[in-house]
Amino acid sequence: MILKELLKGIKYLDVRGSIDVEIKGLSQKIDNVQEGFLFFCFKGVNNDGHDFINLAQDKGAVALIVEKFVQSPLPQILVKKTRNIMPKICNNFFGNIKEKLKFIGVTGTNGKTTTTHIIYNILNKSGKKAGLIGTNGVFFGKKKLPLNLTTPDTVELFYILNDMNTSSIEYVVMEVSAHAIALNKLKGLKFEVGLFTNLTQDHLDYFKTMHNYALAKLKFLNKSYCKHIILNTDDDYGKLFKKLINTNMTTFALDNPADCFAIDINLNLHNTSFVANVKDDILIINSPLPCLFNVYNLLGAIICCKELGINNNSIISSIKELSLIEGRMNAYKLSCQATAIIDFAHTPDGLEKVLLNLKDIKEAGNIITVFGCGGNRDKLKRSKMGEVASIYSDKIILTNDNPRYEKPQDIINDIIKGIKNKPFEVEINRKKAIEKAIEQAKPNDIILIAGKGAENYQEINGIKHKYNDKNVLKKYLI
Protein backbone atom coordinates (compact mmCIF):
# COMPACT_ATOMS: atom_id res chain seq x y z
CA MET A 1 0.00 0.00 0.00
CA ILE A 2 1.21 3.53 -0.80
CA LEU A 3 2.03 5.65 2.28
CA LYS A 4 -0.27 8.42 1.05
CA GLU A 5 -3.21 5.99 1.19
CA LEU A 6 -2.24 4.84 4.66
CA LEU A 7 -2.42 8.42 5.89
CA LYS A 8 -6.05 8.97 4.88
CA GLY A 9 -7.99 10.30 7.85
CA ILE A 10 -4.78 10.76 9.88
CA LYS A 11 -4.06 14.12 11.49
CA TYR A 12 -0.35 14.82 11.09
CA LEU A 13 1.64 18.00 11.68
CA ASP A 14 4.18 17.99 8.87
CA VAL A 15 5.93 15.82 6.27
CA ARG A 16 9.52 15.49 5.11
CA GLY A 17 10.11 13.52 1.93
CA SER A 18 7.77 11.75 -0.44
CA ILE A 19 4.60 10.01 0.75
CA ASP A 20 4.30 8.07 -2.52
CA VAL A 21 6.56 5.29 -1.20
CA GLU A 22 5.17 1.73 -1.09
CA ILE A 23 4.68 0.23 2.40
CA LYS A 24 4.91 -3.56 2.66
CA GLY A 25 4.55 -3.88 6.43
CA LEU A 26 4.41 -2.08 9.78
CA SER A 27 6.49 -2.23 12.95
CA GLN A 28 6.76 -0.40 16.26
CA LYS A 29 9.63 -2.64 17.42
CA ILE A 30 13.06 -2.40 15.87
CA ASP A 31 13.50 -6.20 15.98
CA ASN A 32 10.52 -6.66 13.67
CA VAL A 33 11.49 -4.19 10.96
CA GLN A 34 11.87 -5.71 7.49
CA GLU A 35 12.39 -4.54 3.92
CA GLY A 36 9.71 -2.04 2.88
CA PHE A 37 8.34 -1.41 6.38
CA LEU A 38 6.94 1.73 7.98
CA PHE A 39 8.58 2.23 11.40
CA PHE A 40 6.64 3.93 14.22
CA CYS A 41 8.83 6.01 16.57
CA PHE A 42 7.83 7.08 20.07
CA LYS A 43 9.33 7.29 23.54
CA GLY A 44 8.44 4.20 25.55
CA VAL A 45 8.99 3.33 29.21
CA ASN A 46 12.54 2.03 28.64
CA ASN A 47 13.53 3.08 25.12
CA ASP A 48 12.95 5.79 22.53
CA GLY A 49 12.22 4.54 19.01
CA HIS A 50 13.77 7.66 17.53
CA ASP A 51 17.18 6.33 18.71
CA PHE A 52 16.87 3.31 16.39
CA ILE A 53 16.08 5.08 13.12
CA ASN A 54 19.47 4.37 11.51
CA LEU A 55 19.15 0.71 12.42
CA ALA A 56 15.60 0.69 11.06
CA GLN A 57 16.92 2.05 7.76
CA ASP A 58 19.66 -0.60 7.68
CA LYS A 59 16.99 -3.29 8.18
CA GLY A 60 14.97 -1.98 5.23
CA ALA A 61 12.52 0.60 6.63
CA VAL A 62 11.32 2.98 3.91
CA ALA A 63 9.40 5.57 5.97
CA LEU A 64 8.99 6.80 9.54
CA ILE A 65 6.23 8.07 11.80
CA VAL A 66 7.94 10.42 14.26
CA GLU A 67 7.15 12.76 17.14
CA LYS A 68 10.19 14.88 16.26
CA PHE A 69 12.08 15.25 12.99
CA VAL A 70 15.43 13.45 12.94
CA GLN A 71 18.44 13.26 10.65
CA SER A 72 17.45 10.63 8.11
CA PRO A 73 16.97 10.37 4.33
CA LEU A 74 13.76 8.41 4.89
CA PRO A 75 10.36 10.12 4.51
CA GLN A 76 9.09 11.28 7.92
CA ILE A 77 5.52 11.95 9.03
CA LEU A 78 5.49 14.21 12.07
CA VAL A 79 2.63 13.57 14.53
CA LYS A 80 1.77 14.86 17.98
CA LYS A 81 1.55 11.40 19.55
CA THR A 82 2.48 8.27 17.62
CA ARG A 83 0.53 5.90 19.87
CA ASN A 84 -2.71 7.75 19.11
CA ILE A 85 -2.46 7.37 15.35
CA MET A 86 -1.00 3.83 15.19
CA PRO A 87 -4.38 2.07 15.42
CA LYS A 88 -5.77 4.19 12.59
CA ILE A 89 -2.81 3.52 10.30
CA CYS A 90 -2.92 -0.20 11.15
CA ASN A 91 -6.63 -0.28 10.39
CA ASN A 92 -6.03 1.43 7.03
CA PHE A 93 -3.21 -0.99 6.18
CA PHE A 94 -5.38 -4.04 6.83
CA GLY A 95 -8.41 -2.76 4.93
CA ASN A 96 -10.59 -1.47 7.77
CA ILE A 97 -10.17 -4.72 9.68
CA LYS A 98 -11.96 -3.41 12.78
CA GLU A 99 -15.28 -3.40 10.92
CA LYS A 100 -14.93 -7.05 9.87
CA LEU A 101 -14.79 -8.52 13.40
CA LYS A 102 -16.93 -8.41 16.53
CA PHE A 103 -15.02 -7.68 19.72
CA ILE A 104 -15.70 -8.78 23.30
CA GLY A 105 -13.43 -7.26 25.97
CA VAL A 106 -12.92 -8.41 29.55
CA THR A 107 -11.10 -6.09 31.95
CA GLY A 108 -10.30 -6.25 35.66
CA THR A 109 -7.45 -7.18 37.99
CA ASN A 110 -8.33 -10.87 38.41
CA GLY A 111 -10.48 -13.29 36.42
CA LYS A 112 -9.81 -11.98 32.90
CA THR A 113 -8.14 -15.12 31.61
CA THR A 114 -10.75 -17.52 32.97
CA THR A 115 -13.71 -15.39 31.89
CA THR A 116 -12.40 -14.93 28.33
CA HIS A 117 -11.72 -18.67 28.01
CA ILE A 118 -15.28 -19.46 29.12
CA ILE A 119 -16.77 -17.01 26.60
CA TYR A 120 -14.45 -18.26 23.83
CA ASN A 121 -15.42 -21.90 24.49
CA ILE A 122 -19.16 -21.19 24.65
CA LEU A 123 -19.07 -19.25 21.38
CA ASN A 124 -17.15 -21.96 19.53
CA LYS A 125 -19.23 -24.83 20.88
CA SER A 126 -22.36 -22.87 19.92
CA GLY A 127 -21.31 -22.78 16.28
CA LYS A 128 -19.71 -19.34 16.24
CA LYS A 129 -16.15 -18.87 14.98
CA ALA A 130 -14.28 -17.17 17.80
CA GLY A 131 -10.67 -16.27 18.52
CA LEU A 132 -9.05 -15.47 21.87
CA ILE A 133 -6.29 -13.01 22.79
CA GLY A 134 -4.92 -12.94 26.34
CA THR A 135 -2.38 -13.90 28.97
CA ASN A 136 -2.17 -17.55 27.92
CA GLY A 137 -1.67 -16.66 24.25
CA VAL A 138 -3.64 -16.36 21.01
CA PHE A 139 -6.11 -19.10 20.06
CA PHE A 140 -8.14 -19.46 16.86
CA GLY A 141 -8.97 -22.46 14.72
CA LYS A 142 -6.23 -24.98 15.49
CA LYS A 143 -3.63 -22.29 16.13
CA LYS A 144 -2.08 -21.44 19.50
CA LEU A 145 0.48 -18.62 19.51
CA PRO A 146 2.46 -17.24 22.47
CA LEU A 147 2.18 -13.64 23.68
CA ASN A 148 4.49 -11.52 25.81
CA LEU A 149 1.73 -9.19 26.99
CA THR A 150 -1.87 -9.67 28.13
CA THR A 151 -3.01 -7.27 25.41
CA PRO A 152 -0.55 -7.15 22.47
CA ASP A 153 1.06 -3.94 21.29
CA THR A 154 -0.93 -2.17 18.60
CA VAL A 155 0.89 -3.38 15.48
CA GLU A 156 1.12 -6.99 16.71
CA LEU A 157 -2.57 -6.86 17.62
CA PHE A 158 -3.61 -5.80 14.12
CA TYR A 159 -1.48 -8.50 12.50
CA ILE A 160 -3.25 -11.03 14.75
CA LEU A 161 -6.67 -9.58 13.86
CA ASN A 162 -5.81 -9.82 10.17
CA ASP A 163 -4.81 -13.49 10.57
CA MET A 164 -8.07 -14.16 12.40
CA ASN A 165 -10.12 -12.47 9.70
CA THR A 166 -8.31 -14.47 7.00
CA SER A 167 -9.30 -17.61 8.94
CA SER A 168 -12.99 -16.54 8.89
CA ILE A 169 -13.09 -15.69 12.62
CA GLU A 170 -16.18 -13.65 13.50
CA TYR A 171 -15.79 -12.93 17.23
CA VAL A 172 -12.58 -11.82 18.98
CA VAL A 173 -12.59 -12.33 22.76
CA MET A 174 -9.87 -10.21 24.39
CA GLU A 175 -8.34 -9.62 27.77
CA VAL A 176 -8.13 -5.84 28.05
CA SER A 177 -5.34 -4.72 30.38
CA ALA A 178 -5.20 -1.34 32.10
CA HIS A 179 -1.86 -0.65 30.40
CA ALA A 180 -3.41 -1.26 26.98
CA ILE A 181 -6.20 1.19 27.77
CA ALA A 182 -3.85 3.85 29.16
CA LEU A 183 -1.53 3.55 26.13
CA ASN A 184 -4.43 3.73 23.62
CA LYS A 185 -3.58 0.34 22.08
CA LEU A 186 -7.27 -0.29 21.35
CA LYS A 187 -8.22 3.17 20.19
CA GLY A 188 -10.90 3.04 17.50
CA LEU A 189 -12.05 -0.52 18.22
CA LYS A 190 -15.73 -0.92 19.10
CA PHE A 191 -16.66 -3.75 21.47
CA GLU A 192 -20.00 -5.52 21.38
CA VAL A 193 -19.58 -6.17 25.12
CA GLY A 194 -17.19 -4.86 27.77
CA LEU A 195 -17.12 -6.94 30.96
CA PHE A 196 -15.64 -5.80 34.29
CA THR A 197 -14.56 -8.52 36.76
CA ASN A 198 -13.06 -6.63 39.74
CA LEU A 199 -10.40 -4.11 40.73
CA THR A 200 -7.82 -4.71 43.45
CA GLN A 201 -4.25 -3.62 44.05
CA ASP A 202 -1.83 -4.29 41.20
CA HIS A 203 0.38 -2.36 38.76
CA LEU A 204 0.92 0.58 41.12
CA ASP A 205 4.52 0.70 39.88
CA TYR A 206 2.98 2.17 36.72
CA PHE A 207 -0.28 3.81 37.82
CA LYS A 208 1.04 5.03 41.22
CA THR A 209 -2.43 5.20 42.81
CA MET A 210 -5.57 3.06 42.82
CA HIS A 211 -7.43 6.13 41.57
CA ASN A 212 -5.32 6.25 38.41
CA TYR A 213 -5.63 2.49 37.97
CA ALA A 214 -9.42 2.73 38.26
CA LEU A 215 -9.57 5.61 35.78
CA ALA A 216 -7.82 3.45 33.18
CA LYS A 217 -10.52 0.77 33.54
CA LEU A 218 -13.28 3.39 33.46
CA LYS A 219 -11.83 4.82 30.25
CA PHE A 220 -12.68 1.49 28.57
CA LEU A 221 -16.07 1.02 30.26
CA ASN A 222 -18.02 3.65 28.34
CA LYS A 223 -19.95 3.99 25.10
CA SER A 224 -16.94 5.23 23.13
CA TYR A 225 -15.49 1.70 23.43
CA CYS A 226 -18.40 -0.58 24.37
CA LYS A 227 -21.98 -1.00 23.13
CA HIS A 228 -22.98 -2.93 26.25
CA ILE A 229 -21.26 -3.11 29.64
CA ILE A 230 -21.43 -5.90 32.25
CA LEU A 231 -20.37 -5.02 35.81
CA ASN A 232 -19.60 -7.06 38.91
CA THR A 233 -21.29 -4.89 41.55
CA ASP A 234 -20.11 -6.96 44.51
CA ASP A 235 -16.83 -5.21 43.76
CA ASP A 236 -16.49 -1.74 45.33
CA TYR A 237 -15.24 -0.21 42.09
CA GLY A 238 -18.01 -1.98 40.20
CA LYS A 239 -20.53 -0.17 42.42
CA LEU A 240 -18.79 3.13 41.73
CA PHE A 241 -18.59 2.53 37.98
CA LYS A 242 -22.32 1.77 37.90
CA LYS A 243 -22.99 5.35 39.06
CA LEU A 244 -20.61 6.84 36.51
CA ILE A 245 -21.41 4.86 33.35
CA ASN A 246 -24.13 6.20 31.07
CA THR A 247 -24.74 3.44 28.52
CA ASN A 248 -26.41 0.01 28.20
CA MET A 249 -25.48 -1.96 31.29
CA THR A 250 -26.12 -5.26 33.08
CA THR A 251 -24.98 -5.89 36.65
CA PHE A 252 -24.22 -9.16 38.40
CA ALA A 253 -23.49 -10.01 42.04
CA LEU A 254 -23.84 -12.68 44.71
CA ASP A 255 -24.08 -10.48 47.81
CA ASN A 256 -25.79 -7.32 46.53
CA PRO A 257 -28.94 -6.59 44.49
CA ALA A 258 -28.18 -6.91 40.77
CA ASP A 259 -29.79 -7.74 37.43
CA CYS A 260 -28.23 -11.22 37.54
CA PHE A 261 -27.19 -13.45 40.42
CA ALA A 262 -26.54 -17.06 41.48
CA ILE A 263 -28.16 -19.18 44.20
CA ASP A 264 -27.85 -22.74 45.52
CA ILE A 265 -24.08 -22.65 45.07
CA ASN A 266 -22.26 -25.94 45.72
CA LEU A 267 -18.45 -26.00 45.73
CA ASN A 268 -15.70 -28.57 45.99
CA LEU A 269 -12.12 -28.90 44.82
CA HIS A 270 -13.08 -30.32 41.43
CA ASN A 271 -16.34 -28.70 40.31
CA THR A 272 -19.05 -26.13 40.97
CA SER A 273 -22.81 -26.07 40.55
CA PHE A 274 -25.34 -23.25 40.97
CA VAL A 275 -28.55 -21.79 39.65
CA ALA A 276 -28.03 -18.64 37.56
CA ASN A 277 -30.78 -16.04 37.40
CA VAL A 278 -30.12 -13.83 34.38
CA LYS A 279 -32.84 -11.20 34.38
CA ASP A 280 -35.35 -13.85 35.58
CA ASP A 281 -34.16 -16.39 33.01
CA ILE A 282 -33.05 -19.50 34.94
CA LEU A 283 -30.02 -21.66 34.01
CA ILE A 284 -28.86 -24.68 36.06
CA ILE A 285 -25.08 -24.68 35.82
CA ASN A 286 -22.63 -27.53 36.40
CA SER A 287 -19.00 -26.65 35.81
CA PRO A 288 -15.60 -28.35 36.26
CA LEU A 289 -14.17 -25.02 37.44
CA PRO A 290 -13.81 -24.97 41.25
CA CYS A 291 -14.13 -22.17 43.81
CA LEU A 292 -16.47 -19.26 44.47
CA PHE A 293 -14.56 -16.75 42.34
CA ASN A 294 -15.28 -18.96 39.34
CA VAL A 295 -19.00 -18.52 40.02
CA TYR A 296 -18.39 -14.81 39.33
CA ASN A 297 -16.37 -15.63 36.20
CA LEU A 298 -19.04 -18.03 34.95
CA LEU A 299 -21.91 -15.66 35.71
CA GLY A 300 -20.24 -12.79 33.84
CA ALA A 301 -19.51 -15.06 30.87
CA ILE A 302 -23.11 -16.36 30.81
CA ILE A 303 -24.53 -12.82 30.72
CA CYS A 304 -22.09 -11.88 27.95
CA CYS A 305 -23.02 -14.87 25.79
CA LYS A 306 -26.75 -14.29 26.26
CA GLU A 307 -26.18 -10.68 25.22
CA LEU A 308 -24.56 -12.06 22.04
CA GLY A 309 -27.63 -14.19 21.33
CA ILE A 310 -26.44 -17.64 22.49
CA ASN A 311 -29.31 -19.78 23.76
CA ASN A 312 -29.51 -21.29 27.25
CA ASN A 313 -29.05 -24.92 26.21
CA SER A 314 -25.86 -24.12 24.33
CA ILE A 315 -24.49 -22.15 27.29
CA ILE A 316 -25.34 -24.88 29.82
CA SER A 317 -23.88 -27.74 27.74
CA SER A 318 -20.75 -25.75 26.81
CA ILE A 319 -20.00 -24.92 30.46
CA LYS A 320 -20.48 -28.54 31.50
CA GLU A 321 -17.89 -29.60 28.93
CA LEU A 322 -15.33 -26.89 29.74
CA SER A 323 -11.71 -27.91 30.09
CA LEU A 324 -9.70 -26.50 32.97
CA ILE A 325 -8.03 -23.21 32.06
CA GLU A 326 -4.29 -23.75 32.02
CA GLY A 327 -2.62 -22.36 35.15
CA ARG A 328 -5.90 -21.41 36.83
CA MET A 329 -6.86 -23.56 39.85
CA ASN A 330 -5.40 -26.71 38.28
CA ALA A 331 -5.53 -29.56 40.84
CA TYR A 332 -3.12 -32.53 40.74
CA LYS A 333 -3.24 -35.58 43.03
CA LEU A 334 0.23 -36.49 44.25
CA SER A 335 1.62 -39.91 45.13
CA CYS A 336 1.96 -38.73 48.76
CA GLN A 337 -1.86 -38.36 48.77
CA ALA A 338 -1.68 -34.59 48.98
CA THR A 339 -3.15 -32.30 46.30
CA ALA A 340 -1.12 -29.65 44.47
CA ILE A 341 -2.90 -26.58 43.11
CA ILE A 342 -1.26 -24.39 40.45
CA ASP A 343 -2.79 -20.93 40.16
CA PHE A 344 -1.76 -17.60 38.68
CA ALA A 345 -2.73 -15.69 41.86
CA HIS A 346 -0.19 -12.86 41.97
CA THR A 347 -2.02 -10.07 43.82
CA PRO A 348 -3.07 -9.81 47.48
CA ASP A 349 -6.73 -10.14 46.53
CA GLY A 350 -6.12 -13.02 44.13
CA LEU A 351 -4.07 -14.94 46.70
CA GLU A 352 -6.63 -14.30 49.43
CA LYS A 353 -9.53 -15.52 47.29
CA VAL A 354 -7.72 -18.74 46.38
CA LEU A 355 -6.67 -19.47 49.98
CA LEU A 356 -10.11 -18.65 51.39
CA ASN A 357 -11.74 -21.01 48.91
CA LEU A 358 -9.24 -23.76 49.68
CA LYS A 359 -9.90 -23.43 53.42
CA ASP A 360 -13.64 -23.69 52.76
CA ILE A 361 -13.52 -26.75 50.53
CA LYS A 362 -10.57 -28.78 51.84
CA GLU A 363 -11.56 -32.00 53.53
CA ALA A 364 -8.73 -32.09 56.07
CA GLY A 365 -5.02 -31.46 56.36
CA ASN A 366 -2.91 -28.33 56.09
CA ILE A 367 -2.40 -25.72 53.39
CA ILE A 368 1.21 -25.20 52.32
CA THR A 369 1.65 -22.08 50.18
CA VAL A 370 4.62 -21.70 47.82
CA PHE A 371 4.94 -18.29 46.21
CA GLY A 372 7.05 -15.24 45.46
CA CYS A 373 6.51 -11.84 43.82
CA GLY A 374 7.64 -10.41 40.50
CA GLY A 375 10.62 -8.08 40.37
CA ASN A 376 10.50 -4.51 39.05
CA ARG A 377 6.76 -4.36 39.63
CA ASP A 378 4.44 -3.07 42.36
CA LYS A 379 6.54 -3.40 45.55
CA LEU A 380 3.74 -2.28 47.86
CA LYS A 381 1.77 -5.50 47.33
CA ARG A 382 4.57 -7.78 48.53
CA SER A 383 4.11 -7.38 52.28
CA LYS A 384 0.33 -7.60 51.78
CA MET A 385 0.74 -10.93 50.04
CA GLY A 386 2.93 -12.09 52.92
CA GLU A 387 0.21 -11.09 55.36
CA VAL A 388 -2.50 -12.88 53.36
CA ALA A 389 -0.40 -16.04 53.15
CA SER A 390 0.26 -16.00 56.90
CA ILE A 391 -3.44 -15.60 57.74
CA TYR A 392 -4.76 -18.41 55.56
CA SER A 393 -1.84 -20.87 55.22
CA ASP A 394 -0.51 -23.38 57.72
CA LYS A 395 2.99 -23.33 56.25
CA ILE A 396 4.72 -20.94 53.83
CA ILE A 397 7.67 -21.47 51.52
CA LEU A 398 8.90 -18.24 49.91
CA THR A 399 10.64 -18.50 46.57
CA ASN A 400 11.35 -16.84 43.24
CA ASP A 401 8.67 -15.71 40.80
CA ASN A 402 10.09 -13.62 37.93
CA PRO A 403 12.74 -11.56 39.75
CA ARG A 404 13.66 -9.75 36.53
CA TYR A 405 16.43 -7.30 37.46
CA GLU A 406 15.94 -7.34 41.25
CA LYS A 407 17.79 -9.50 43.74
CA PRO A 408 15.50 -12.40 44.73
CA GLN A 409 16.34 -12.06 48.42
CA ASP A 410 15.33 -8.37 48.37
CA ILE A 411 11.90 -9.33 47.00
CA ILE A 412 11.52 -12.06 49.61
CA ASN A 413 12.54 -9.65 52.39
CA ASP A 414 9.69 -7.36 51.31
CA ILE A 415 7.24 -10.27 51.53
CA ILE A 416 8.54 -11.31 54.97
CA LYS A 417 7.62 -7.89 56.38
CA GLY A 418 3.96 -8.84 56.13
CA ILE A 419 4.15 -12.37 57.57
CA LYS A 420 2.63 -12.52 61.04
CA ASN A 421 3.02 -15.41 63.52
CA LYS A 422 3.37 -18.13 60.93
CA PRO A 423 6.33 -20.42 60.25
CA PHE A 424 7.97 -19.88 56.88
CA GLU A 425 10.96 -21.10 54.93
CA VAL A 426 12.95 -19.52 52.13
CA GLU A 427 14.09 -21.50 49.11
CA ILE A 428 15.00 -19.19 46.25
CA ASN A 429 15.16 -22.00 43.68
CA ARG A 430 11.49 -22.40 42.72
CA LYS A 431 11.83 -26.05 41.63
CA LYS A 432 13.46 -26.96 44.94
CA ALA A 433 10.84 -24.96 46.86
CA ILE A 434 8.03 -27.00 45.27
CA GLU A 435 9.92 -30.25 45.92
CA LYS A 436 10.43 -29.23 49.53
CA ALA A 437 6.70 -28.62 49.93
CA ILE A 438 5.94 -32.06 48.49
CA GLU A 439 8.44 -33.71 50.85
CA GLN A 440 6.74 -32.06 53.83
CA ALA A 441 3.17 -32.74 52.70
CA LYS A 442 1.02 -35.35 54.40
CA PRO A 443 -2.11 -37.08 53.06
CA ASN A 444 -5.00 -34.61 52.52
CA ASP A 445 -2.69 -31.59 52.61
CA ILE A 446 -3.06 -28.97 49.87
CA ILE A 447 0.03 -27.38 48.30
CA LEU A 448 -0.80 -24.07 46.64
CA ILE A 449 1.82 -23.09 44.05
CA ALA A 450 0.93 -19.49 43.28
CA GLY A 451 2.03 -16.70 41.00
CA LYS A 452 3.12 -18.16 37.67
CA GLY A 453 0.21 -20.29 36.50
CA ALA A 454 0.79 -21.48 32.93
CA GLU A 455 3.95 -19.46 32.33
CA ASN A 456 6.67 -21.54 30.70
CA TYR A 457 9.61 -19.35 31.66
CA GLN A 458 11.28 -17.63 34.59
CA GLU A 459 12.71 -14.18 33.86
CA ILE A 460 16.04 -13.52 35.59
CA ASN A 461 18.29 -10.57 34.71
CA GLY A 462 16.57 -10.02 31.38
CA ILE A 463 16.81 -13.67 30.29
CA LYS A 464 13.76 -15.94 30.09
CA HIS A 465 14.80 -19.38 31.30
CA LYS A 466 12.65 -22.39 30.40
CA TYR A 467 10.52 -23.25 33.42
CA ASN A 468 6.98 -24.45 34.22
CA ASP A 469 5.41 -25.30 37.60
CA LYS A 470 3.47 -28.25 36.19
CA ASN A 471 6.64 -29.83 34.82
CA VAL A 472 8.09 -29.89 38.35
CA LEU A 473 5.07 -31.89 39.55
CA LYS A 474 5.14 -34.57 36.84
CA LYS A 475 7.29 -37.13 38.64
CA TYR A 476 5.17 -36.82 41.79
CA LEU A 477 1.77 -37.42 40.16
CA ILE A 478 -0.28 -40.54 40.75
NORFEN-V472885 format. One record per residue. PHI is phi in whole degrees, -180 to 180 (* if undefined). NEAR is the number of other ideal C-beta (glycine too) atoms within 10 Angstrom. Layout:
PHI_NEAR, PHI_NEAR
This chain:
*_15, -75_11, -54_21, -58_13, -71_13, -63_22, -88_19, -63_9, 81_10, -96_14, -89_10, -123_15, -89_11, -165_10, -137_15, -123_16, 92_16, -83_10, -107_18, -97_10, -75_15, -82_11, -109_20, -98_13, -170_19, -127_24, -155_21, -110_22, -119_15, -61_17, -66_8, -98_16, -68_22, -134_11, -58_10, 86_14, -88_20, -93_27, -109_27, -88_26, -113_23, -160_19, -87_14, -94_12, -68_7, -112_5, -137_12, -116_12, -58_22, -62_18, -75_12, -112_19, -65_20, -63_13, -66_13, -61_24, -63_16, -61_10, -84_17, 115_14, -60_25, -118_20, -163_23, -133_25, -102_26, -131_25, -102_19, -155_10, -67_14, -130_15, -76_6, -166_18, -78_8, -76_19, -57_18, -129_22, -108_25, -87_16, -129_23, -71_10, -145_10, -59_22, -57_20, -72_16, -102_23, -57_26, -59_20, -67_19, -66_26, -61_24, -63_20, -63_17, -62_21, -98_18, 69_11, 57_9, -61_18, -65_19, -85_9, -96_14, -129_17, -109_19, -106_22, -124_29, -116_29, -119_29, -126_30, 147_25, -74_22, -123_24, 95_26, -62_25, -63_23, -63_28, -63_29, -66_28, -64_27, -63_29, -61_27, -57_24, -69_22, -62_27, -60_26, -66_19, -74_17, -95_18, 95_8, -88_18, -97_14, -122_23, -119_25, -133_26, -128_29, -176_25, -56_22, -83_24, 125_14, -112_20, -128_20, -164_23, 58_13, -102_6, -91_12, -136_11, -120_11, -75_9, -132_17, -92_8, -128_16, -57_19, -114_25, -61_20, -62_20, -53_25, -65_23, -61_22, -59_24, -70_22, -65_19, -64_19, -61_25, -64_17, -62_16, -63_25, -62_18, -62_9, -91_13, 67_9, -71_20, -105_14, -111_21, -116_26, -97_30, -127_27, -79_24, -111_32, -83_24, -63_25, -63_16, -61_24, -67_22, -62_19, -94_20, 60_16, -65_22, -106_22, -56_18, 96_15, -78_21, -116_14, -99_22, -62_17, -140_24, -119_27, -116_32, -108_31, -90_23, -178_22, -143_25, -137_19, -63_17, -173_21, 62_20, -74_16, -62_13, -98_15, -88_18, 73_11, -132_9, -64_15, -60_8, -65_14, -62_23, -65_17, -62_14, -63_21, -65_24, -64_18, -60_15, -81_22, -86_27, -152_15, -70_14, -71_11, -105_22, -122_27, -75_15, -140_19, -121_24, -118_29, -121_27, -82_27, -97_22, -79_17, -81_21, -59_12, -72_21, -61_24, -61_15, -65_15, -61_23, -57_17, -75_7, -98_9, -89_18, -121_8, -160_14, -57_13, -147_17, -129_20, -108_22, -140_26, -167_20, -112_16, -110_8, -127_14, -58_8, -159_19, -62_17, -134_21, -157_20, -128_23, -134_10, 51_10, -82_13, -122_9, -124_17, -149_13, -71_16, -121_13, -164_14, -144_22, -135_16, -167_22, -107_13, -96_25, -109_17, -110_21, 54_9, 72_7, -97_11, -102_10, -128_19, -94_11, -109_20, -125_14, -134_19, -79_14, -87_22, -85_22, 86_23, -64_17, -64_23, -75_25, -65_21, -62_25, -61_29, -67_24, -63_27, -61_27, -66_31, -61_28, -59_24, -59_27, -68_26, -65_20, -62_18, -87_19, 95_8, -79_20, -80_10, -60_16, -61_10, -66_16, -63_24, -61_18, -69_13, -66_21, -67_24, -62_13, -96_12, -58_19, -89_9, -62_15, -80_23, -58_17, 81_21, -121_25, 51_24, -88_20, -100_14, -133_17, -82_12, -100_17, -64_10, -82_17, 73_13, -93_22, -118_22, -99_27, -118_22, -103_27, -145_25, -77_24, -45_28, -138_24, -127_22, -56_22, -67_21, -62_24, -66_27, -64_19, -62_24, -64_25, -66_22, -61_16, -65_20, -65_22, -64_14, -74_11, -108_16, -70_16, -81_9, -168_9, 82_16, -104_16, -108_20, -108_24, -107_29, -112_28, -162_27, -145_26, -136_27, -71_21, -83_20, 55_13, -135_19, -51_20, -78_16, -67_11, -82_26, -65_23, -65_18, -66_20, -68_29, -63_26, -65_19, -59_26, -62_29, -72_19, -75_16, -109_20, -104_25, -93_14, -140_19, -132_23, -122_24, -90_26, -151_25, -78_26, -112_22, -113_24, -67_22, 53_16, -101_10, -93_18, -76_11, -54_20, -67_14, -65_12, -64_26, -63_22, -61_14, -65_18, -66_25, -58_17, -58_12, -96_18, -76_20, -123_10, 51_6, -144_16, -66_10, -144_17, -124_15, -121_16, -138_18, -63_16, -71_12, -64_24, -60_15, -67_13, -63_22, -66_22, -63_17, -65_17, -63_24, -66_21, -63_9, -85_16, -70_22, -113_12, -53_11, 78_13, -71_23, -117_25, -106_26, -93_26, -108_27, -111_23, 114_26, -111_26, 57_23, -90_18, -56_19, -111_14, -151_14, -132_20, -91_19, -132_17, 52_10, 82_7, -113_9, -93_13, -90_10, -63_8, -165_18, -152_17, -59_24, -62_18, -62_11, -65_19, -77_19, -51_9, -77_9, -105_19, -78_11, -70_8
